[in-house]
Amino acid sequence: MTRSMSYDVIIIGGGLVGMTLALALDAHGVTSAVVDAADLDTTLTAAFDGRASAIASASAGMFRTIGLGAMLDTQSCAIHRIRVSDGIQAKPLVFDALESDGAGGALGYMIENRHLRAHLLAAGRAAAGIAVHAPATAARINRGADGVTVTLADGTVLTAPLLVAADGRRSKIRDGAGIAVARWTYPQTAIVTMIEHVASHNQTAFELFYPTGPFAILPMRESASGANRSAIVWTVENPAAAGTLKLGPRGLAVEIEKRIGGLLGDVTVIAPAASYPLGYHHAAAYTAERMVLIGDAAHGIHPIAGQGLNMGLRDVAALTEVLVDAARLGLDLGAPAVTARYSAWRRLDNSMVGAVTDGLNCLFALPGAAPAAARRFGLAAVKRIPALKRRFMAEARGETGDRPKLLTGVPL
Ligand SMILES: Cc1cc2nc3c(=O)[nH]c(=O)nc-3n(C[C@H](O)[C@H](O)[C@H](O)COP(=O)(O)OP(=O)(O)OC[C@H]3O[C@@H](n4cnc5c(N)ncnc54)[C@H](O)[C@@H]3O)c2cc1C
């Protein structure tokens, strides 16, 4: 017998962004079905995703508002300082949340993706208003004037007024809807690993710029044995990636120490290195009939400023506000006016973050004396102009632009 179930929203993709959307909607009485092609339990290991994410403090505020504050309290490390420099020799520009802007509060939080995924999945499975179908694939999708029908490969039929594509950068839902994507690849690969180190990171994120690409050392919560830990995101030029991955823990530690000098004392690599090819993409539209795109299905950027997931979380906050407002007014959640409000809110903001991130990567990658002087001048200017410095810190916190209420601590 065919099972048929109705929801307010069907979300294809239960990754970090899709599952957060389901939880934010559930916290406001909007029901959803989450369909993911992966066995989500297998995505909770460091072998599947050994990355850690910088969650801006505004995004962290949303997690707290929807009941996920314990995840941050038990698993994350607050970032109180960001130290930026052009290589290891140059004088750094330091953004110190505790000293310089008077606003107080962390700039953001570092958390391992596997912990983030585990908390989101457990909360999603426990929520009365969320049905998680995974592993499951959509065999057929019909979007029409009356609503959306998704037929899963096992014959289960899901219906809703709105379909959300949260199925990542290679989104089949986006491509199936005929939405074009602007994209390019960077001649760079991110090498990601985790280190233990002798000196404390003092809750500081270090961003060192080298002509081959940025080198980020991000503060993590201490290990169970009390060791200092940091996550490494090392951008290398593509031809160097394979050799870097082959180095092994000792060789990798030597190369890392060369790049960070004595900043953290002796370094031990404690996780296998993984690589991520880097690229930019942006969907030409965020909507189609009864459908919207969120997260990496809509956009993807260079990880230089740790903003990709935060852009997706902003999408979540905006879409939740749009849908909750519409539900309260008794509107059709898939109506063009509803989906257009979401698109107008998010597309320009995401375009701007993408452009700034791309520009930053290009500027810091340029070799030669003139670009180096321009970088020194820029860093010195930010150092000397308090208003500029405050603006950068607000950006890091995710507190700029037309923020949805969930990112401002105001309840919906
Ligand atoms: C090296 C690196 C470091 C980064 N660091 C940061 C950082 O510090 N801070 C930050 O904000 N961002 C960071 N990012 C970006 C961030 O990781 C991504 O933006 C984010 O993970 C995107 O989440 P998502 O849920 O949109 O997509 P994904 O994580 O790709 O999830 C998509 C989900 O959809 C499912 N799926 C795919 N196809 C289908 C289908 N056909 N049917 C059903 N389900 C499907 C998948 O199984 C998956 O669960 C980093 C990225 C990289 C590469």
The ligand as an SDF file (V2000), in Angstrom:
LIG
                    3D

 53 58  0  0  0  0  0  0  0  0999 V2000
   37.6920   23.3830    3.5180 C   0  0  0  0  0  0  0  0  0  0  0  0
   36.3970   24.0680    3.8340 C   0  0  0  0  0  0  0  0  0  0  0  0
   36.2440   24.7460    5.0440 C   0  0  0  0  0  0  0  0  0  0  0  0
   35.0510   25.4160    5.3340 C   0  0  0  0  0  0  0  0  0  0  0  0
   34.9520   26.1020    6.5060 N   0  0  0  0  0  0  0  0  0  0  0  0
   33.8340   26.8320    6.7600 C   0  0  0  0  0  0  0  0  0  0  0  0
   33.7250   27.6130    7.9500 C   0  0  0  0  0  0  0  0  0  0  0  0
   34.6270   27.6600    8.7970 O   0  0  0  0  0  0  0  0  0  0  0  0
   32.5780   28.3430    8.1500 N   0  0  0  0  0  0  0  0  0  0  0  0
   31.5770   28.3750    7.2290 C   0  0  0  0  0  0  0  0  0  0  0  0
   30.5830   29.1000    7.4140 O   0  0  0  0  0  0  0  0  0  0  0  0
   31.6340   27.5890    6.1030 N   0  0  0  0  0  0  0  0  0  0  0  0
   32.7280   26.8300    5.8490 C   0  0  0  0  0  0  0  0  0  0  0  0
   32.7980   26.0590    4.7260 N   0  0  0  0  0  0  0  0  0  0  0  0
   31.5980   25.9380    3.8360 C   0  0  0  0  0  0  0  0  0  0  0  0
   30.5800   24.9220    4.3820 C   0  0  0  0  0  0  0  0  0  0  0  0
   31.2240   23.7200    4.7260 O   0  0  0  0  0  0  0  0  0  0  0  0
   29.4430   24.6440    3.3980 C   0  0  0  0  0  0  0  0  0  0  0  0
   28.9560   25.8790    2.9310 O   0  0  0  0  0  0  0  0  0  0  0  0
   28.2990   23.8600    4.0570 C   0  0  0  0  0  0  0  0  0  0  0  0
   28.7440   22.6230    4.5370 O   0  0  0  0  0  0  0  0  0  0  0  0
   27.1450   23.6310    3.0700 C   0  0  0  0  0  0  0  0  0  0  0  0
   26.1280   22.9040    3.7100 O   0  0  0  0  0  0  0  0  0  0  0  0
   24.8500   22.4200    2.8830 P   0  0  0  0  0  0  0  0  0  0  0  0
   23.9790   21.7280    3.8820 O   0  0  0  0  0  0  0  0  0  0  0  0
   24.2840   23.5290    2.0780 O   0  0  0  0  0  0  0  0  0  0  0  0
   25.4040   21.3850    1.7930 O   0  0  0  0  0  0  0  0  0  0  0  0
   26.0290   19.9480    2.0260 P   0  0  0  0  0  0  0  0  0  0  0  0
   26.8230   19.8980    3.2630 O   0  0  0  0  0  0  0  0  0  0  0  0
   26.6910   19.5830    0.7500 O   0  0  0  0  0  0  0  0  0  0  0  0
   24.7470   18.9870    2.2600 O   0  0  0  0  0  0  0  0  0  0  0  0
   23.9480   18.5410    1.2050 C   0  0  0  0  0  0  0  0  0  0  0  0
   23.1390   17.3390    1.6750 C   0  0  0  0  0  0  0  0  0  0  0  0
   22.2770   16.9270    0.6060 O   0  0  0  0  0  0  0  0  0  0  0  0
   22.3550   15.5330    0.4280 C   0  0  0  0  0  0  0  0  0  0  0  0
   22.0700   15.2630   -0.9780 N   0  0  0  0  0  0  0  0  0  0  0  0
   22.8560   15.5260   -2.0510 C   0  0  0  0  0  0  0  0  0  0  0  0
   22.2230   15.1520   -3.1820 N   0  0  0  0  0  0  0  0  0  0  0  0
   21.0090   14.6720   -2.8070 C   0  0  0  0  0  0  0  0  0  0  0  0
   19.8980   14.1550   -3.5190 C   0  0  0  0  0  0  0  0  0  0  0  0
   19.9080   14.0580   -4.8720 N   0  0  0  0  0  0  0  0  0  0  0  0
   18.8150   13.7060   -2.8260 N   0  0  0  0  0  0  0  0  0  0  0  0
   18.7900   13.8030   -1.4680 C   0  0  0  0  0  0  0  0  0  0  0  0
   19.8260   14.3020   -0.7450 N   0  0  0  0  0  0  0  0  0  0  0  0
   20.9040   14.7240   -1.4140 C   0  0  0  0  0  0  0  0  0  0  0  0
   23.7580   15.1510    0.8710 C   0  0  0  0  0  0  0  0  0  0  0  0
   23.8110   13.7750    1.2800 O   0  0  0  0  0  0  0  0  0  0  0  0
   23.9970   16.1190    2.0260 C   0  0  0  0  0  0  0  0  0  0  0  0
   23.5740   15.5780    3.2560 O   0  0  0  0  0  0  0  0  0  0  0  0
   33.9740   25.3750    4.4080 C   0  0  0  0  0  0  0  0  0  0  0  0
   34.1050   24.6710    3.1950 C   0  0  0  0  0  0  0  0  0  0  0  0
   35.3030   24.0370    2.9010 C   0  0  0  0  0  0  0  0  0  0  0  0
   35.4390   23.2910    1.5910 C   0  0  0  0  0  0  0  0  0  0  0  0
  1  2  1  0
  2  3  1  0
  2 52  2  0
  3  4  2  0
  4  5  1  0
  4 50  1  0
  5  6  2  0
  6  7  1  0
  6 13  1  0
  7  8  2  0
  7  9  1  0
  9 10  1  0
 10 11  2  0
 10 12  1  0
 12 13  2  0
 13 14  1  0
 14 15  1  0
 14 50  1  0
 15 16  1  0
 16 17  1  0
 16 18  1  0
 18 19  1  0
 18 20  1  0
 20 21  1  0
 20 22  1  0
 22 23  1  0
 23 24  1  0
 24 25  2  0
 24 26  1  0
 24 27  1  0
 27 28  1  0
 28 29  2  0
 28 30  1  0
 28 31  1  0
 31 32  1  0
 32 33  1  0
 33 34  1  0
 33 48  1  0
 34 35  1  0
 35 36  1  0
 35 46  1  0
 36 37  1  0
 36 45  1  0
 37 38  2  0
 38 39  1  0
 39 40  1  0
 39 45  2  0
 40 41  1  0
 40 42  2  0
 42 43  1  0
 43 44  2  0
 44 45  1  0
 46 47  1  0
 46 48  1  0
 48 49  1  0
 50 51  2  0
 51 52  1  0
 52 53  1  0
M  END
$$$$
